[in-house]
Amino acid sequence: MSKKLYSGVVTSNKMNKTVVVTVETVKSHPMYGKKIKSIKKYLVHSEQPVSEGEVVSFQESKPFSKRVKFELVITAKDGK
C-alpha cells in the first residue's frame, strides 16, 4: 500500500525538527452545491530548515512521536 502524499503551507516552525503544516481543501456540498472550505493542521518531521509560508509536500511515515506521523518530502521555494 502506498503512502499518501499531501501538500500545504507551513504555519509554524518554532519546534525542533517539527513544523506545523496547514492543508486546505474545498469541497462541494452534495445537496446544495455550496463550496465548503475545511482546514486541517498536521505536525510534520523536518530535518531541513523550513520557513513559514513555504509550500511543502509531505507523506505518511512511521511515528516519530505521539503526534508526529508525517515526514517532509519536497520543499517549494515560492510560497505564493
N, C-alpha and C positions, 0 to 999 in steps of 0.2 A: 504494500500500500504506500503510495507516495505521500510526501509531506505537503501540507497546504502552504501556499505562498501568499502573503499579504503585503500590502503597501500602504504607507500612511506618512504622517508628518510628525517629526519629533517635537514633543511638547515640553519635556524636561530632561536635563542631562546632569542633574545635581548628585546622583548616586555614583558610586564606584562601579565601573563596568556594567552599568544598567541604565537604560534610557526608557522614558515613557513615550510610547507612540500612539497617536490618535488616528483611528481608522473611521472614515465617514462613508456611510452607504446611503443611497437614495433608492427607495422602493416605491412602487405604486400600490395604493390600496386596492384590494381585489374587487370591491363593490363600487366604491365611489370614484376611484381613479385619481384621487389626490396624491401628490408626491409627499412621502414621509421620509424625513432625514433622521437617521439614527447614528449616534456616535458611540464608539467603544474604545477604551484605553487598554493597551497591552504593555506589560513590562517585558523588555527585550534585552537580552545579554549582548553586550557590545565590547569587543576587545579594542577596536579602533575608536579614536575620538570623533564624536559627532556633535554638531552644534544644533541649537534649537532652530526650528523652521526648515530643516532639511527634509527632503522626501527620501524615505528609505524603504527597502523591501526586507521582509523577514519571514522566517519559516518556523514550523513546529520543530522541536528538538527534545532531547532528554531534559528532565527537570534540573535546573541549576540551583534552585532553592524552592521554598514553599510556593511562591507566587510567580517565579520566572521560569517559563516553559517555552520560550521562543529565543531564536538567535538571529542576529543581524546577518544579512546576506549581501545586499547591494546598497551602496550609498550614492544617491544622485546629487550632483553639485548645485543644481538650481532648484530652490525650494518653492518658486512661484510660477 
